[in-house]
Amino acid sequence: MKKNLMSDIERYIKSRDIPVFAAADAERLNQTAPEGFRPMDYLPGAKSVLLLAKPLPVSVFSSANDPGYSFYIRAFTSYYNLMNESANQISVMLESEGFASLPVPSYSPLTFYRGEPRGLISFKHAAEAAGLGRIGKNTLFIHPEYGNVLRFGGVLTTMKWPAVRSGQAGAGKSCPEGCTLCIQACPVGALKGGTIDKTACMTRCIKHVMMPPRFMMRFLGAVMRKSTKLTRFMELFTLNFFEEYGIRCVNCLTACPHFPGRKLNASASRLGDAS
């Protein structure tokens, strides 16, 4: 019965054209994630975190005459919906066989930890724990086949899945030794030592009429670290007003040697030279 269920779910994932699927040990993440962001905090008894991922088309990051990254915004918004719908259906399939399962939102809602926003479960840390790839110096997840352009979804479940990795060609690739291209490319100096200043990054990267300026975000972050009420207000604020948002900077992503667009541009140049 369990093998049949796993096969049915894997067929469903393929039918949604989702090429990357993996399972991470929930207990391992319980030991490493901060309180409030562990699988056990949302689904007591969770044994596995199922991960779904799909690469974005790389041309959305470099389309001509698109300074507002509108193609990129539409692409990742549609992927969020795809991942959420797929996680919902997988949860229904698991629960029909008696395994409590919780679909984890691909993006919203966000929660705040020490004054900075986070997803409910860190998909990139779960993916790293599952052996799918590594987190780079720009804090983006790097997949050995699809690079740094994956969008994730996931499911917490009480079903114990064996280690499974699909849609990947090995999980050992990380940042080249001595590479600092993403750090140099960041216009606000938000990257340092494999960590990110989210306040500096967000106020530069995210385009939204209600995005506070950086000095205000730093003030709010400092107050949130001491105030539960303000933290809850900001979570409600982001849920109501930041379900959709604009983008105005992807420098650390496109500067990375693992950005698939580099290979695409190189191939286009060779074709152009050949013709």
Buried (B, 14 or more C-beta within 10 A) or exposed (E): EEEEBBEBBEEBBEEBEBBBBBBBBBBBBBEEBEEEBBBBBBBEEBBBBBBBBBBBBBBBBBEEEEEEBEBBBEBBBEBBEBBBBBBBBBBEBBBEEEBBBBBBBBBBBBBBBEBBBBBBBBBBBBBBBBBBBBBBBBBBBBBBBBBBBBBBBBBBBBBBBEEBBEBBEEBEBBBEEEBEBBBEBBEBEBBEEEEBBBBBBBBBBBBBEEBBEBEEBBBBBEBBBEBEEBBEBBBEBBEEEBEEBBBEBBBBBBBBBBBBBBEBBEEEEEEEEEE
